Amino acid sequence: GVKESHQMTIFRIIAAILHLGNLKIQGERDGEFCSVSSEDEHLSNFCSLLGVEHSQMQHWLCHRK
């Protein structure tokens, strides 16, 4: 009973969440800092699926504020 356009949106969100779970976050300086590789394919897929900016997502995944 769900429209096809809504189904595709739901599938896109689920796929993005699954890619986010596969992201490799590297800890630095005894776990006080972290980083995400700009060449990580899962980050690229996540950003393209949700239409968010790659550099902003890379930054905010590793910063609290």
N, C-alpha and C positions, 0 to 999 in steps of 0.2 A: 504494500500500500504506500510505499515511498516513491516519490517521483524520481525519474532517472537522473535529473540534474542534481537533486539532493543526494542521491546515492553516490554520484561521482565526487561530490564535495566531501562526504563522509569518508570515502575511500582515500581521498587525497590527504585528509587530516590523519587518518590511521597510518598511512604509509609514511608521512612525515614524522610521526611519533616513533615509529619503528626505526627509521633512519637515525633519529636523535638518540635512541638507545644504543646504537652501534658506534656512536662517536667516540673517538679516543681522546681523552683529556689527560694531559701529562702534568703531573705535579712537579713543582719546582721549589727550591729553598725549603726543604723539609716540610712540604705540604702547605706552606703559607700562601703560595701563588700557584696558578695553573695556567695552561695555555692549550689552545686547540690549533692544530696545523691548518694553515690556510688552504692546503691542497687536499684536505680530507674529503673524499668523495661523498661521505654521508652528510657532511655539513652542506656541501653544494646541493645535494638532492633535497635536503630539508628546506633550504632557502628557496629553491626553485619551486617546490611543491606549495609552499605557503606564500610565496611572493614577498619575502623579506630580504633586506640587504645583507649580503654575505659578511661584509666587514663589521657591521653593527651586531649581527648575531654572534660572530666570533668574539667580539669584545664583551658583550653582556652575558655570555655563558660563563665568563671567568671573573666577573666583577659583581659585587653585591649591590652597589648603588648605581 
